[in-house]
């Protein structure tokens, strides 16, 4: 029995020697001797670690046979220290390299600290938790000197962007939009190419681009941009850069959102009895001849669903990186008969063939469908007539026709009977190759394209006040631009 106890004691002593450890105490400071709070200290290759306290002090257990610790702190260079034979240590951290903010500027990039022109930058992180109707709204309140006004509440509707005020009375005041180096086709400032006017219900300049694909937005506001883009830059330039992949593991992002849009407040108007009382007092009788009590705003406005789904995958290795994304958005209008939907896809590739030669591509395709109605700033528009048409006019008369008075359109008819559909497809992208001749000199060639195809269908039946005999319109626009650059 005594021999067994001695053998067990010897095993315990052996195991304790095999797995022995010691305690290392120390302090972490910067080069000026100031204590660093919250610095990480870990044993290399182990799961043992700790952080420094308010005095910069730490205590950590060091297993026998492993004498390397790793100290790290934000803004400082990570250090590996050999602590063999030490029980006390002072670690002096050295400041790490501070990364300069890089700003895309025309054909090149520049450090933010070296930038002398007027540029506003917006990155993806400031936008990722915000539901954006379109890219232009990302500029609202985030770029100094940029005024953004939404012309109407129509889904996918036009947005007016002015950089440092208006520069022309009769010509366009819209900036030049450049996506991944490709200037968008400009139809005298009207990039939507819609053939039919419906009041202020135009189509957004950038409704073709999915906001989820954006990496950064740069707004160039000074005259120096004219040296790159010429007269097209007279109203400023908005440079949009889409997301790209990076070396490392594959990353998948999926996000979805759903919301409900509604009218926050109606415009106060008189009801039926109030209108009859007023009209009788002025004209001596109810000259309209009907006594209904219709709230036209209740008849045309509704709660509208808005939902969006986006998926992106990115990754790569040291030589090839990729980003691919798909998105779908469906937005109902709060006025009946209006809506907007978009399907988008993007593929961005970068390949480093050698130390001196690399190539890549950026390609995005979208298909949008916009349903429009006669809108505000239009005497036949649903919104205008919902305020102007007397409440005593019935929605429909006894013979089934739409009620009207004073030649005004029936708002319900304007939303249900008028049909204006714009179907637009767009491919925007480029391919490029770059050769580094010497460290300070490189040659880059790129070929970009903007291919736009639009189809518009309008049906205006004779039951509407705007067309006594009825009207149908079919319009098509096909526009292509190819751009080649060498720098």
RODO-2510 file (C-alpha; in nm, 4 decimals, decimal comma):
residues 487
     n   res          X          Y          Z
     1     x     0,0000     0,0000     0,0000
     2     x     0,2834     0,2372     0,0876
     3     x     0,4463     0,1686    -0,2498
     4     x     0,1200     0,2571    -0,4311
     5     x     0,0928     0,5901    -0,2423
     6     x     0,4540     0,6766    -0,3269
     7     x     0,3928     0,5972    -0,6951
     8     x     0,0761     0,8150    -0,7026
     9     x     0,2635     1,1009    -0,5350
    10     x     0,5416     1,0714    -0,7926
    11     x     0,2862     1,0857    -1,0793
    12     x     0,1267     1,3993    -0,9319
    13     x     0,4675     1,5647    -0,8922
    14     x     0,5514     1,4692    -1,2534
    15     x     0,2252     1,6075    -1,3909
    16     x     0,2689     1,9279    -1,1959
    17     x     0,6172     1,9687    -1,3431
    18     x     0,4864     1,8859    -1,6929
    19     x     0,1993     2,1352    -1,6795
    20     x     0,3540     2,3922    -1,4472
    21     x     0,2964     2,7619    -1,4928
    22     x     0,4091     3,0880    -1,3457
    23     x     0,2541     3,4318    -1,3027
    24     x     0,3836     3,7294    -1,4992
    25     x     0,2970     4,0787    -1,3844
    26     x     0,3620     4,3997    -1,5698
    27     x     0,2462     4,7365    -1,6982
    28     x     0,1787     4,8651    -2,0514
    29     x     0,2594     5,2279    -2,1438
    30     x     0,3102     5,4440    -2,4503
    31     x     0,6419     5,6013    -2,5441
    32     x     0,5697     5,8978    -2,3157
    33     x     0,5187     5,6723    -2,0160
    34     x     0,1387     5,7117    -2,0062
    35     x    -0,0489     5,4016    -1,8942
    36     x    -0,2631     5,2326    -2,1612
    37     x    -0,6011     5,1168    -2,0300
    38     x    -0,7588     4,8125    -2,1956
    39     x    -0,4501     4,6906    -2,3830
    40     x    -0,4644     4,3204    -2,4774
    41     x    -0,1955     4,0839    -2,3462
    42     x    -0,2147     3,7175    -2,4549
    43     x     0,0130     3,4160    -2,4551
    44     x     0,1048     3,3380    -2,8161
    45     x    -0,0609     3,0222    -2,9408
    46     x    -0,2728     2,9845    -2,6245
    47     x    -0,6217     3,0878    -2,5157
    48     x    -0,4773     3,2626    -2,2101
    49     x    -0,5120     3,6393    -2,2096
    50     x    -0,6011     3,9506    -2,0138
    51     x    -0,6419     4,3277    -2,0488
    52     x    -0,4745     4,6082    -1,8573
    53     x    -0,6566     4,7891    -1,5769
    54     x    -0,6931     5,1619    -1,5112
    55     x    -0,3224     5,1851    -1,4200
    56     x    -0,2104     4,9909    -1,7267
    57     x    -0,1223     4,6924    -1,5060
    58     x    -0,1855     4,3268    -1,5856
    59     x    -0,1262     3,9790    -1,4485
    60     x    -0,1189     3,6653    -1,6630
    61     x    -0,0332     3,2995    -1,6169
    62     x     0,2494     3,1757    -1,8403
    63     x     0,2639     2,7987    -1,9073
    64     x     0,6091     2,6378    -1,8878
    65     x     0,7647     2,6038    -2,2303
    66     x     0,5855     2,9069    -2,3797
    67     x     0,7657     3,2328    -2,3132
    68     x     0,6163     3,4571    -2,5874
    69     x     0,3399     3,7067    -2,5112
    70     x     0,1620     3,9354    -2,7583
    71     x     0,0578     4,2901    -2,6640
    72     x    -0,1786     4,4942    -2,8828
    73     x    -0,3650     4,8229    -2,8596
    74     x    -0,5615     5,0277    -3,1119
    75     x    -0,3375     5,2781    -3,2899
    76     x    -0,0159     5,1030    -3,1774
    77     x     0,2050     4,8397    -3,3352
    78     x     0,1387     4,4854    -3,2094
    79     x     0,4399     4,3520    -3,0185
    80     x     0,5691     4,0021    -2,9458
    81     x     0,7881     3,9827    -2,6338
    82     x     1,0046     3,6993    -2,5009
    83     x     0,9506     3,6871    -2,1205
    84     x     1,1714     3,3862    -2,0426
    85     x     1,3041     3,4126    -1,6839
    86     x     1,0977     3,7262    -1,6078
    87     x     0,8281     3,7762    -1,3454
    88     x     0,7939     4,1538    -1,3891
    89     x     0,7914     4,3485    -1,7174
    90     x     0,7198     4,6918    -1,8571
    91     x     0,5908     4,6974    -2,2143
    92     x     0,6356     5,0221    -2,4089
    93     x     0,4027     5,0332    -2,7096
    94     x     0,5037     5,2191    -3,0251
    95     x     0,2549     5,4157    -3,2279
    96     x     0,1444     5,2337    -3,5414
    97     x     0,1063     5,3654    -3,8949
    98     x    -0,2004     5,5889    -3,9253
    99     x    -0,3885     5,5179    -4,2470
   100     x    -0,4611     5,8275    -4,4533
   101     x    -0,8156     5,8725    -4,5771
   102     x    -0,8162     5,8308    -4,9529
   103     x    -1,0576     6,0332    -5,1661
   104     x    -1,1480     5,9385    -5,5231
   105     x    -1,0982     6,2442    -5,7428
   106     x    -1,1719     6,2074    -6,1122
   107     x    -0,9100     5,9819    -6,2675
   108     x    -0,7033     5,9344    -5,9522
   109     x    -0,7046     5,9212    -5,5728
   110     x    -0,5574     6,1656    -5,3233
   111     x    -0,4931     6,1709    -4,9494
   112     x    -0,7567     6,3714    -4,7645
   113     x    -0,4885     6,5857    -4,5959
   114     x    -0,3428     6,6809    -4,9361
   115     x    -0,6769     6,7769    -5,0876
   116     x    -0,7130     7,1474    -5,1680
   117     x    -1,0408     7,1393    -5,3616
   118     x    -1,3932     7,1285    -5,2202
   119     x    -1,5050     6,7679    -5,1759
   120     x    -1,7667     6,6026    -4,9551
   121     x    -1,7382     6,2286    -4,8838
   122     x    -2,0050     5,9831    -4,7749
   123     x    -1,9151     5,6215    -4,6986
   124     x    -2,1271     5,3086    -4,6912
   125     x    -2,1216     5,2754    -4,3113
   126     x    -2,3168     5,5992    -4,2704
   127     x    -2,5880     5,4650    -4,5017
   128     x    -2,6159     5,0958    -4,4190
   129     x    -2,8910     5,1335    -4,1551
   130     x    -3,0942     5,3888    -4,3508
   131     x    -3,3760     5,3085    -4,5921
   132     x    -3,2934     5,5195    -4,8987
   133     x    -3,5600     5,5885    -5,1656
   134     x    -3,2742     5,6639    -5,4078
   135     x    -2,9050     5,7543    -5,4113
   136     x    -2,9713     6,1287    -5,4264
   137     x    -3,1331     6,1238    -5,0832
   138     x    -2,8025     5,9973    -4,9373
   139     x    -2,6651     6,3459    -5,0034
   140     x    -2,9386     6,5175    -4,8048
   141     x    -2,7938     6,6678    -4,4870
   142     x    -2,4593     6,4887    -4,5330
   143     x    -2,2792     6,7051    -4,7882
   144     x    -2,2173     7,0741    -4,7243
   145     x    -2,3377     7,3036    -4,9998
   146     x    -2,5635     7,0377    -5,1527
   147     x    -2,9390     7,1047    -5,1569
   148     x    -3,1680     6,8078    -5,2232
   149     x    -3,5390     6,8564    -5,2927
   150     x    -3,7813     6,5757    -5,3703
   151     x    -4,0176     6,6986    -5,6396
   152     x    -4,3004     6,4647    -5,5439
   153     x    -4,3860     6,1713    -5,3216
   154     x    -4,4190     5,9379    -5,6186
   155     x    -4,2262     5,6101    -5,5672
   156     x    -3,9022     5,6372    -5,7642
   157     x    -3,9947     6,0009    -5,8305
   158     x    -3,7642     6,2772    -5,9462
   159     x    -3,5251     6,4484    -5,7073
   160     x    -3,3674     6,7897    -5,7622
   161     x    -2,9991     6,8131    -5,6588
   162     x    -2,8188     7,1485    -5,6598
   163     x    -2,4525     7,1838    -5,5672
   164     x    -2,3718     7,5331    -5,4407
   165     x    -2,6963     7,6764    -5,5764
   166     x    -2,8466     7,7103    -5,9226
   167     x    -2,6221     7,8194    -6,2073
   168     x    -2,8730     7,8554    -6,4901
   169     x    -3,2247     7,9939    -6,5400
   170     x    -3,3306     7,7884    -6,8404
   171     x    -3,0797     7,4996    -6,8646
   172     x    -3,0383     7,2032    -6,6321
   173     x    -2,8925     7,2592    -6,2855
   174     x    -2,8364     6,8897    -6,2151
   175     x    -2,4835     6,7614    -6,1451
   176     x    -2,2971     6,5075    -6,3543
   177     x    -2,3224     6,1555    -6,2100
   178     x    -2,0275     5,9191    -6,2577
   179     x    -2,0566     5,5528    -6,1531
   180     x    -1,7259     5,3641    -6,1285
   181     x    -1,5722     5,6062    -6,3778
   182     x    -1,8626     5,5966    -6,6266
   183     x    -2,0517     5,9280    -6,6726
   184     x    -2,4226     5,8584    -6,7078
   185     x    -2,6005     5,9480    -7,0310
   186     x    -2,7374     6,2993    -6,9947
   187     x    -3,0486     6,4005    -7,1875
   188     x    -3,0131     6,7761    -7,1202
   189     x    -3,0312     6,7092    -6,7494
   190     x    -3,3252     6,4692    -6,7822
   191     x    -3,1631     6,1312    -6,7363
   192     x    -3,4947     5,9461    -6,7087
   193     x    -3,5883     6,0022    -7,0800
   194     x    -3,9585     5,9850    -6,9954
   195     x    -4,1703     6,0990    -7,2902
   196     x    -4,4895     6,1817    -7,1004
   197     x    -4,5323     6,4663    -6,8516
   198     x    -4,7543     6,4023    -6,5489
   199     x    -4,6813     6,7140    -6,3423
   200     x    -4,4042     6,6826    -6,0868
   201     x    -4,4005     6,3035    -6,0980
   202     x    -4,0763     6,2575    -6,2899
   203     x    -3,8452     5,9609    -6,2466
   204     x    -3,5412     5,9748    -6,0217
   205     x    -3,2097     6,0322    -6,1951
   206     x    -3,0503     5,7382    -6,0157
   207     x    -3,3431     5,5052    -5,9487
   208     x    -3,1552     5,2521    -6,1667
   209     x    -2,8829     5,2103    -5,9030
   210     x    -2,9317     4,9981    -5,5915
   211     x    -2,8145     5,1957    -5,2822
   212     x    -2,7027     4,8682    -5,1210
   213     x    -2,4248     4,8401    -5,3829
   214     x    -2,2648     5,1746    -5,2878
   215     x    -1,9251     5,1865    -5,1211
   216     x    -1,8738     5,5637    -5,1217
   217     x    -1,9997     5,8895    -5,2708
   218     x    -1,7784     6,1906    -5,3434
   219     x    -1,9257     6,5293    -5,4316
   220     x    -1,6849     6,7537    -5,6262
   221     x    -1,7956     7,1123    -5,5926
   222     x    -1,5176     7,3389    -5,7193
   223     x    -1,4151     7,4577    -6,0637
   224     x    -1,1156     7,2197    -6,0745
   225     x    -1,3510     6,9397    -6,1813
   226     x    -1,3892     7,1118    -6,5186
   227     x    -1,0309     7,0125    -6,5966
   228     x    -1,1471     6,6489    -6,5950
   229     x    -1,5073     6,6526    -6,7126
   230     x    -1,5273     6,9844    -6,9020
   231     x    -1,8526     7,1776    -6,9272
   232     x    -2,0491     6,8787    -6,7998
   233     x    -1,9073     6,9578    -6,4542
   234     x    -2,0531     7,3103    -6,4457
   235     x    -2,3106     7,2025    -6,1871
   236     x    -2,0716     6,9819    -5,9898
   237     x    -1,9907     6,6126    -6,0090
   238     x    -2,1154     6,3214    -5,7973
   239     x    -1,8707     6,0286    -5,8068
   240     x    -2,0238     5,6980    -5,6985
   241     x    -1,8020     5,3975    -5,6215
   242     x    -1,9592     5,0541    -5,5818
   243     x    -1,8491     4,7756    -5,3489
   244     x    -1,5546     4,5486    -5,4312
   245     x    -1,4133     4,2292    -5,2848
   246     x    -1,1019     4,1821    -5,0751
   247     x    -0,8491     3,9118    -4,9949
   248     x    -0,9609     3,6740    -4,7244
   249     x    -1,2541     3,4468    -4,6534
   250     x    -1,5794     3,4666    -4,8416
   251     x    -1,8302     3,7049    -4,6837
   252     x    -2,2049     3,6827    -4,7400
   253     x    -2,4396     3,9704    -4,6537
   254     x    -2,8170     3,9374    -4,6659
   255     x    -3,0532     4,2086    -4,5523
   256     x    -3,4253     4,2555    -4,5847
   257     x    -3,6613     4,5289    -4,4756
   258     x    -4,0334     4,5924    -4,4733
   259     x    -4,2214     4,9090    -4,3974
   260     x    -4,5543     5,0801    -4,4392
   261     x    -4,5995     5,4223    -4,5902
   262     x    -4,8967     5,6427    -4,5087
   263     x    -5,0063     6,0037    -4,5331
   264     x    -4,9026     6,1734    -4,2074
   265     x    -5,1587     6,4541    -4,2329
   266     x    -5,4337     6,5577    -4,4704
   267     x    -5,4879     6,9102    -4,5967
   268     x    -5,7868     7,0593    -4,4162
   269     x    -6,0829     7,1171    -4,6505
   270     x    -6,4511     7,1867    -4,5914
   271     x    -6,6949     6,8974    -4,5732
   272     x    -7,0238     6,8654    -4,7645
   273     x    -7,2575     7,0595    -4,5279
   274     x    -7,0018     7,3377    -4,4834
   275     x    -6,9605     7,3660    -4,8600
   276     x    -7,3389     7,3827    -4,9208
   277     x    -7,3730     7,6485    -4,6521
   278     x    -7,0975     7,8579    -4,8068
   279     x    -7,2061     7,8175    -5,1701
   280     x    -7,5694     7,8977    -5,0809
   281     x    -7,4613     8,2117    -4,8984
   282     x    -7,2552     8,3317    -5,1968
   283     x    -7,4803     8,2297    -5,4875
   284     x    -7,8179     8,2024    -5,3152
   285     x    -7,8435     7,8280    -5,3927
   286     x    -7,6411     7,5083    -5,4166
   287     x    -7,5308     7,5566    -5,7759
   288     x    -7,3558     7,2188    -5,7844
   289     x    -7,6913     7,0493    -5,7430
   290     x    -7,5715     6,7499    -5,5366
   291     x    -7,5474     6,6945    -5,1628
   292     x    -7,2935     6,4166    -5,1184
   293     x    -7,0212     6,4399    -4,8537
   294     x    -6,7011     6,2941    -5,0002
   295     x    -6,3540     6,3324    -4,8520
   296     x    -6,1536     6,2936    -5,1730
   297     x    -5,8263     6,2534    -4,9862
   298     x    -5,9664     5,9483    -4,8067
   299     x    -6,0644     5,8045    -5,1448
   300     x    -5,7221     5,8250    -5,3133
   301     x    -5,4730     5,7740    -5,0280
   302     x    -5,3959     5,4357    -4,8719
   303     x    -5,1389     5,2577    -4,6585
   304     x    -4,8622     5,1281    -4,8840
   305     x    -4,6179     4,8442    -4,8339
   306     x    -4,2467     4,8863    -4,9004
   307     x    -4,0137     4,5877    -4,8954
   308     x    -3,6610     4,5243    -5,0133
   309     x    -3,4234     4,2262    -5,0163
   310     x    -3,0513     4,2445    -5,0970
   311     x    -2,7821     3,9763    -5,0987
   312     x    -2,4111     4,0238    -5,1575
   313     x    -2,1118     3,7921    -5,1598
   314     x    -1,7498     3,9066    -5,1621
   315     x    -1,4058     3,7603    -5,1083
   316     x    -1,1007     3,6384    -5,2934
   317     x    -0,7293     3,5840    -5,2500
   318     x    -0,4178     3,7927    -5,3053
   319     x    -0,4501     3,7763    -5,6825
   320     x    -0,8279     3,7797    -5,7454
   321     x    -1,1096     3,9514    -5,5576
   322     x    -1,4787     3,9638    -5,6383
   323     x    -1,8089     4,1174    -5,5319
   324     x    -2,1476     3,9970    -5,6561
   325     x    -2,4850     4,1299    -5,5499
   326     x    -2,8559     4,0829    -5,6215
   327     x    -3,1398     4,3032    -5,5056
   328     x    -3,5156     4,3405    -5,5332
   329     x    -3,7330     4,6318    -5,4229
   330     x    -4,1087     4,6800    -5,4428
   331     x    -4,2626     5,0069    -5,3269
   332     x    -4,6318     5,0831    -5,3443
   333     x    -4,7390     5,4454    -5,3638
   334     x    -4,9623     5,5950    -5,0959
   335     x    -5,1800     5,7221    -5,3826
   336     x    -5,3636     5,4454    -5,5651
   337     x    -5,2243     5,3554    -5,9036
   338     x    -4,8610     5,4499    -5,8305
   339     x    -4,5680     5,2210    -5,7543
   340     x    -4,2057     5,1364    -5,8230
   341     x    -4,0127     4,8093    -5,8439
   342     x    -3,6491     4,7322    -5,9216
   343     x    -3,4426     4,4188    -5,9874
   344     x    -3,0672     4,4748    -5,9757
   345     x    -2,7526     4,2686    -6,0202
   346     x    -2,3833     4,3560    -5,9963
   347     x    -2,0497     4,1830    -6,0567
   348     x    -1,7175     4,3525    -5,9770
   349     x    -1,3870     4,1696    -6,0342
   350     x    -1,0216     4,2572    -5,9716
   351     x    -0,7316     4,0363    -6,0829
   352     x    -0,3594     4,0886    -6,0262
   353     x    -0,1843     3,9005    -6,3051
   354     x     0,1639     3,9988    -6,1881
   355     x     0,3406     4,2540    -5,9710
   356     x     0,3093     4,5068    -6,2517
   357     x    -0,0104     4,4142    -6,4339
   358     x    -0,3668     4,4032    -6,3034
   359     x    -0,7127     4,4165    -6,4595
   360     x    -1,0737     4,4266    -6,3536
   361     x    -1,4336     4,5029    -6,4328
   362     x    -1,7394     4,6712    -6,2816
   363     x    -2,0757     4,5794    -6,4250
   364     x    -2,4256     4,6553    -6,3000
   365     x    -2,7633     4,5753    -6,4580
   366     x    -3,1056     4,6948    -6,3424
   367     x    -3,4620     4,6687    -6,4596
   368     x    -3,7129     4,9135    -6,3119
   369     x    -4,0880     4,9422    -6,3512
   370     x    -4,2518     5,2731    -6,2588
   371     x    -4,6291     5,3147    -6,2419
   372     x    -4,7267     5,6804    -6,2625
   373     x    -5,0474     5,8810    -6,2443
   374     x    -5,1371     6,2406    -6,3235
   375     x    -4,9996     6,4107    -6,0158
   376     x    -4,9457     6,7432    -5,8411
   377     x    -4,8930     7,0651    -6,0395
   378     x    -5,1416     6,9297    -6,2927
   379     x    -5,5085     7,0365    -6,3276
   380     x    -5,5979     6,6753    -6,4087
   381     x    -5,3834     6,5314    -6,1304
   382     x    -5,5326     6,3249    -5,8490
   383     x    -5,3724     6,5302    -5,5727
   384     x    -5,4713     6,8696    -5,7147
   385     x    -5,8317     6,7756    -5,7813
   386     x    -5,8692     6,5986    -5,4445
   387     x    -5,8337     6,9441    -5,2895
   388     x    -6,0222     7,1471    -5,5527
   389     x    -6,3228     6,9265    -5,6349
   390     x    -6,6240     7,0079    -5,4106
   391     x    -6,7072     6,7408    -5,1502
   392     x    -7,0742     6,7409    -5,2607
   393     x    -6,9810     6,5830    -5,5955
   394     x    -7,0488     6,2057    -5,5926
   395     x    -6,7772     5,9577    -5,6810
   396     x    -7,0104     5,8125    -5,9433
   397     x    -7,3418     5,9401    -6,0706
   398     x    -7,6605     5,7344    -6,1160
   399     x    -7,5635     5,6369    -6,4721
   400     x    -7,2284     5,4993    -6,3490
   401     x    -7,0116     5,7802    -6,4841
   402     x    -6,7623     5,9610    -6,2648
   403     x    -6,8942     6,2731    -6,0935
   404     x    -6,7318     6,6059    -6,1764
   405     x    -6,7831     6,9805    -6,1558
   406     x    -6,6259     7,2931    -6,3013
   407     x    -6,4378     7,0801    -6,5534
   408     x    -6,2207     6,9250    -6,2789
   409     x    -6,1038     6,5646    -6,2962
   410     x    -6,2577     6,3118    -6,0619
   411     x    -5,9659     6,2116    -5,8301
   412     x    -6,0772     5,8486    -5,8100
   413     x    -6,0933     5,8291    -6,1888
   414     x    -5,7461     5,9860    -6,2091
   415     x    -5,6006     5,7044    -5,9968
   416     x    -5,7959     5,4073    -6,1327
   417     x    -5,8419     5,4846    -6,5012
   418     x    -5,5209     5,6612    -6,6055
   419     x    -5,2366     5,4182    -6,6779
   420     x    -4,8746     5,5234    -6,7335
   421     x    -4,6067     5,2535    -6,7099
   422     x    -4,2362     5,3102    -6,7682
   423     x    -4,0201     4,9984    -6,8098
   424     x    -3,6488     5,0775    -6,8066
   425     x    -3,3414     4,8545    -6,8406
   426     x    -2,9891     4,9845    -6,7905
   427     x    -2,6393     4,8367    -6,8102
   428     x    -2,3593     5,0525    -6,6683
   429     x    -2,0049     4,9255    -6,6346
   430     x    -1,6459     4,9194    -6,7511
   431     x    -1,3420     4,6974    -6,7940
   432     x    -0,9879     4,8183    -6,7295
   433     x    -0,6238     4,7151    -6,7334
   434     x    -0,3303     4,8811    -6,5592
   435     x     0,0451     4,8351    -6,6068
   436     x     0,2981     4,9723    -6,3580
   437     x     0,5896     5,0851    -6,5761
   438     x     0,7999     5,2155    -6,2872
   439     x     0,7017     5,2791    -5,9228
   440     x     0,6017     5,6395    -6,0022
   441     x     0,4555     5,5844    -6,3494
   442     x     0,1683     5,3651    -6,4658
   443     x    -0,0518     5,3278    -6,7717
   444     x    -0,4244     5,2573    -6,7354
   445     x    -0,6767     5,1900    -7,0116
   446     x    -1,0496     5,1431    -6,9631
   447     x    -1,3619     5,0924    -7,1733
   448     x    -1,6943     5,1931    -7,0236
   449     x    -2,0529     5,1725    -7,1398
   450     x    -2,3964     5,3036    -7,0472
   451     x    -2,6747     5,1240    -7,2357
   452     x    -3,0277     5,2443    -7,1695
   453     x    -3,3503     5,0942    -7,3037
   454     x    -3,6844     5,2474    -7,2083
   455     x    -4,0407     5,1592    -7,2995
   456     x    -4,3355     5,3770    -7,1999
   457     x    -4,7042     5,2914    -7,2323
   458     x    -4,9856     5,5382    -7,1660
   459     x    -5,3577     5,4689    -7,1759
   460     x    -5,5970     5,7574    -7,1126
   461     x    -5,9629     5,6524    -7,1602
   462     x    -6,2388     5,8890    -7,2653
   463     x    -6,4015     5,8755    -6,9191
   464     x    -6,1300     6,1169    -6,8015
   465     x    -6,1703     6,4931    -6,8319
   466     x    -5,8177     6,5191    -6,9772
   467     x    -5,9127     6,3307    -7,2947
   468     x    -6,2568     6,3538    -7,4505
   469     x    -6,1897     6,0844    -7,7123
   470     x    -5,9348     5,8693    -7,5308
   471     x    -5,5666     5,8379    -7,5991
   472     x    -5,2975     5,5690    -7,6147
   473     x    -4,9233     5,6276    -7,6430
   474     x    -4,6392     5,3826    -7,6917
   475     x    -4,2871     5,5290    -7,6798
   476     x    -3,9415     5,3725    -7,6827
   477     x    -3,5936     5,5099    -7,6221
   478     x    -3,2674     5,3246    -7,6889
   479     x    -2,9470     5,5068    -7,6052
   480     x    -2,5930     5,3717    -7,5976
   481     x    -2,2654     5,5304    -7,4974
   482     x    -1,9162     5,3806    -7,5094
   483     x    -1,6277     5,5596    -7,3404
   484     x    -1,2574     5,4821    -7,3567
   485     x    -1,0012     5,6429    -7,1272
   486     x    -0,6209     5,6270    -7,1150
   487     x    -0,4206     5,7741    -6,8301
***
